Amino acid sequence: MWAGGNLKFDGTIRLRSGDLRCRESIADVEIKGNEGEEKVFVTIRRDIDASTQKGSIVEERTLVFMRDRPRAADDAVILRPQRDIVKPPWEAHFFHTITPSPALLFRFSALTFNAHRIHLDQGYCRDVEGHRNLLVHGPLSLVLMLQFLQVHLTKEAQHRHGKSDTISHIDYRCLAPLYAEEQLKVCIRKKAAYEWQTWIEGPEGGLAVRGTAKTSPPAPPRPGVGSKDQSTPSTTVECDEPTPATNDTHVNIHLEPIALQSSIDGAVSPEAESPATEGKGVEETPTTAEEGELPAGNAKHART
């Protein structure tokens, strides 16, 4: 299972076939738990760069390997017990609720070449893994947090008629499972200058994913260059031949050529976000995503 990880962006990378290089290595292996209930935590490091470009991405992801689920006398898998709900100790400045559909999980599985049945086969989830429904991918949770934060940064830049800050680093941890066809809430809160708290809450408001992101301001224009765009200390992942999307500015994780992008952009589009109002929270009524499309309702704000 996906336990968490971190991403560091440096420079600008443009996606080109045959140009990108990925070097993967095992950074750490740790065994935790009592005998018979051991969990093996494996941290994998990926260094991504390009032979003709200066940008780079460094990713560390931690995976957990566990023993098979215990079975009852009739050979049925015992369902996982309900976890204690841990509420976040802070209130979101902005949030957006969505309901991931089985079709969305199928799309993301195809995009990431992940054929694990825990994201695709409801019977397998229940009868073998002990989950009540299809499990939302850990990296999909990461993409939702990154996308929503970048959209908010873009909206802020539009208000001040300037360039957007960009995400330079994010560290996150998966705390509880998220399931298909159950509402989740993507939240962000400004912690300090260029530092944000981001998290996802489950349908009962418990913390499911928690992260901290750092951003970088846009680089000032160099004398004599005029209005030509300059690169920032963070990474922008660009794509050749992008298709139209809700957000017309580059974001760090850019999936525009994939049908999934319209779903994610629809869920966290800049037009959907409203500014925070001191002392007043607004809750939206989400709709269920169908055919992989996330609902494009308004992103709402909570009390600052």
C-alpha positions in Angstrom: 0.0 0.0 0.0 1.0 3.6 -0.6 2.2 5.2 2.7 3.3 8.7 1.4 6.4 10.4 0.1 7.7 13.7 -1.1 8.4 15.5 -4.4 11.0 18.2 -5.1 10.8 20.3 -8.3 13.8 22.2 -9.7 13.7 24.0 -13.0 11.5 23.4 -16.0 10.9 20.1 -17.8 9.1 19.6 -21.0 7.7 16.2 -21.8 9.4 14.8 -24.9 9.6 11.1 -25.9 13.1 9.7 -25.5 14.4 12.9 -23.8 13.5 12.1 -20.1 15.6 9.9 -17.9 14.4 8.2 -14.7 16.9 6.6 -12.3 15.2 4.5 -9.6 16.8 3.2 -6.5 15.8 1.8 -3.1 16.6 4.4 -0.5 15.5 2.6 2.7 13.9 -0.5 4.0 12.4 -0.7 7.5 10.4 -3.5 9.3 7.9 -2.4 11.9 5.4 -4.3 14.1 5.2 -7.3 16.3 6.1 -10.8 15.0 3.4 -12.1 12.8 2.1 -8.6 12.1 5.2 -7.1 10.6 5.0 -4.4 8.0 7.8 -3.7 5.6 8.3 0.0 4.6 10.2 0.4 1.4 11.2 3.9 0.3 11.9 4.2 -3.4 13.8 7.2 -4.9 13.3 8.5 -8.4 15.5 11.1 -10.1 14.0 12.5 -13.2 15.8 14.8 -15.6 16.4 15.3 -19.3 19.6 15.1 -21.4 18.8 18.4 -23.2 17.0 20.3 -20.3 18.1 21.8 -17.0 15.1 20.9 -14.9 14.7 17.9 -12.6 12.3 16.2 -10.3 13.2 14.1 -7.3 10.6 11.8 -5.8 10.6 9.6 -2.8 7.6 7.2 -2.3 7.2 4.8 0.6 5.3 1.6 0.0 4.1 -0.8 2.8 4.1 -4.5 2.3 2.0 -6.6 4.7 1.0 -10.2 5.4 -2.2 -11.7 3.9 -5.4 -10.8 5.6 -6.7 -13.3 8.2 -9.6 -15.5 7.2 -12.6 -16.7 9.2 -13.6 -20.3 9.6 -15.6 -20.3 6.4 -12.5 -19.0 4.5 -14.1 -15.5 4.2 -11.7 -12.5 4.6 -12.3 -10.6 7.8 -13.3 -7.0 6.9 -10.9 -4.3 8.2 -12.1 -2.7 11.4 -13.4 0.9 11.2 -10.5 3.3 12.0 -10.7 5.9 14.7 -11.6 9.2 13.1 -8.9 11.8 13.6 -10.1 15.3 12.9 -7.6 17.9 11.5 -6.5 20.4 14.2 -7.0 23.3 11.8 -9.7 24.7 9.6 -9.3 25.0 5.9 -9.0 28.4 4.2 -10.3 26.8 1.0 -11.7 23.4 0.2 -13.4 21.5 -2.5 -15.6 18.4 -2.2 -15.6 15.6 -4.8 -16.9 12.1 -5.1 -14.5 9.9 -7.1 -16.2 7.3 -9.3 -15.0 3.8 -10.3 -14.5 5.2 -13.8 -12.1 7.8 -12.6 -10.1 5.2 -10.7 -10.0 3.1 -13.9 -8.7 6.1 -15.9 -6.0 6.8 -13.3 -5.0 3.1 -13.2 -4.6 3.2 -17.0 -2.7 6.5 -16.9 -0.2 5.1 -14.3 0.0 1.5 -15.7 -1.4 0.3 -12.4 -3.4 -2.9 -12.9 -3.8 -3.7 -9.2 -7.3 -5.1 -8.6 -7.7 -3.1 -5.4 -8.6 -0.1 -7.6 -10.7 -1.9 -10.2 -12.4 -5.0 -8.8 -15.0 -4.5 -6.1 -15.3 -8.2 -5.2 -11.6 -8.5 -4.8 -11.5 -5.5 -2.5 -14.1 -6.9 -0.3 -13.3 -10.7 -0.4 -9.5 -10.6 -0.5 -8.3 -7.2 0.9 -11.1 -6.6 3.4 -12.1 -3.2 2.1 -15.7 -2.1 1.6 -15.2 -0.6 -1.9 -12.6 0.3 -4.5 -9.6 2.0 -3.0 -8.6 5.5 -4.2 -4.9 5.6 -5.4 -2.4 7.2 -3.1 -0.8 9.1 -6.0 -4.3 10.3 -7.1 -4.7 11.9 -3.7 -1.4 13.6 -4.3 -2.4 14.9 -7.7 -5.7 16.3 -6.3 -3.8 18.2 -3.6 -1.2 19.5 -6.0 -3.8 20.5 -8.6 -6.0 22.3 -6.1 -3.1 24.2 -4.6 -1.7 25.3 -8.0 -5.2 26.4 -9.1 -5.5 28.5 -5.9 -2.0 30.1 -6.5 -3.1 30.9 -10.1 -6.3 32.5 -8.8 -4.3 34.6 -6.4 -2.0 35.8 -9.2 -4.9 36.8 -11.3 -6.2 39.0 -8.4 -2.9 40.8 -8.2 -2.4 40.8 -12.0 0.9 39.1 -11.7 2.6 35.7 -12.3 1.7 32.8 -10.1 3.8 31.2 -7.4 4.7 27.6 -8.2 5.0 24.5 -6.1 8.6 23.6 -5.4 8.3 20.9 -2.8 5.6 18.7 -1.1 5.8 16.2 1.6 2.7 14.0 2.3 1.5 11.0 4.3 -1.4 8.7 3.7 -3.2 8.1 7.0 -6.5 6.3 6.2 -8.1 4.8 3.1 -10.4 6.7 0.7 -13.0 4.9 -1.3 -14.8 5.2 -4.6 -18.3 6.7 -4.4 -17.7 8.3 -1.1 -17.3 12.1 -0.8 -13.8 13.5 0.0 -12.8 17.0 0.7 -9.5 18.5 -0.6 -8.3 21.3 1.7 -5.6 24.0 1.8 -4.5 26.4 4.5 -1.7 29.0 4.3 0.8 28.3 7.1 3.4 30.9 6.4 4.9 32.8 3.5 5.5 30.3 0.7 4.3 27.4 2.9 0.9 25.7 2.8 -0.8 22.9 4.7 -2.8 20.6 2.4 -4.9 17.6 3.3 -7.8 15.4 2.3 -10.7 14.5 4.6 -12.9 11.4 4.3 -16.7 11.4 4.3 -16.9 11.7 8.1 -14.3 14.5 8.3 -11.4 12.4 9.4 -7.8 13.0 8.1 -7.0 10.6 5.2 -4.0 12.4 3.6 -1.9 15.1 5.1 0.9 17.2 3.5 3.0 20.3 3.6 3.9 22.2 0.5 6.4 24.9 -0.2 6.1 27.4 -3.1 8.5 29.7 -5.0 7.7 33.2 -6.2 8.1 34.0 -9.9 11.5 35.1 -10.9 11.8 38.8 -11.5 12.5 39.7 -15.2 16.1 40.3 -16.1 17.1 43.8 -17.3 16.8 44.2 -21.0 14.7 41.0 -21.5 11.3 42.8 -21.5 8.2 40.7 -21.0 9.7 37.4 -22.0 8.8 34.6 -19.5 11.5 33.6 -17.1 11.8 30.2 -15.4 11.3 30.0 -11.7 13.1 28.0 -9.1 10.4 25.4 -9.1 9.5 23.0 -11.8 6.8 23.3 -14.5 6.1 20.1 -16.2 5.0 21.0 -19.7 3.5 18.9 -22.5 3.8 19.0 -26.2 0.5 19.7 -28.1 -1.7 20.5 -25.0 -5.4 20.3 -25.4 -7.7 23.0 -24.1 -8.3 22.9 -20.4 -10.0 25.0 -17.7 -6.7 26.3 -16.4 -4.8 27.9 -19.3 -1.6 28.3 -17.3 1.0 25.7 -16.8 0.8 23.7 -13.5 3.3 21.5 -11.9 1.6 18.2 -12.6 0.2 18.8 -16.1 -2.0 16.0 -17.5 -3.8 17.9 -20.2 -3.3 15.4 -23.1 -5.1 12.8 -21.0 -8.8 12.6 -20.7 -8.4 12.5 -16.9 -7.2 16.2 -16.9 -10.6 17.5 -17.8 -12.0 15.7 -14.8 -9.5 17.1 -12.4 -9.6 20.6 -13.9 -13.4 20.5 -13.7 -13.1 19.7 -10.0 -10.6 22.4 -9.1 -11.0 25.0 -11.8 -9.9 28.6 -11.0 -13.4 29.9 -11.8 -14.8 27.6 -9.1 -12.9 29.1 -6.2 -14.2 31.9 -4.0 -12.2 34.0 -1.6 -12.3 33.4 2.1 -14.6 35.4 4.2 -13.6 36.1 7.8 -15.7 34.2 10.3 -18.0 32.7 7.7 -17.9 29.2 6.3 -19.8 27.9 3.3 -20.5 24.3 2.6 -21.3 23.1 -0.9 -23.5 20.2 -1.9 -21.5 17.9 -4.2 -22.8 15.7 -6.9 -21.6 12.2 -7.8 -19.0 12.0 -10.5 -20.2 9.9 -13.4 -18.2 8.4 -16.2 -15.0 9.6 -14.6 -15.9 13.2 -14.6 -15.5 15.0 -11.3 -18.3 17.5 -10.4 -17.4 21.1 -11.3 -19.1 22.7 -8.4 -17.8 25.7 -6.6 -14.8 25.4 -4.4 -15.8 26.9 -1.1 -14.1 28.5 1.8 -14.1 27.9 5.5 -13.6 30.3 8.4 -10.1 31.7 8.4 
